[in-house]
Amino acid sequence: MSNDRRQQTSLRRSAGKRASSSQGQTVPQVRSLKQVNLFPRFTTVRYPIDGKHWFPVYTHADDTLDFRTGPQRIRLTIRYSNYKRFGSESSVTFGKQQEKE
């Protein structure tokens, strides 16, 4: 696999619902003489929340990172919930133009 970007996406049916699963790893993995900054491989699952937009429901990682001091197992689960619709209006003006009401 390329070290620049690692990601897979798949669609599956789960209990009558469609779900999108993305797998990847944050890049770049930094290994230098002064610094080691490693990231675990993760899976994010998305569901259609309002029938139109797909939002992440959870992200899970279970990986072993090879640090100089020895391997370190990393396990994490992030759950996302309570999505709310947000809306706003904005305008951009340049110079002395003003909005007419």
Secondary structure, 3 states (H helix, E strand, C coil): CCCCCEEEEEEEEECCEEEEEEEEECCCCEECCCCEECCCEEEEEEEECCCCCEEEEEEEEEEEEEECCEEEEEEEEEECCCCCCCCCCCCCCCCCCCCCC
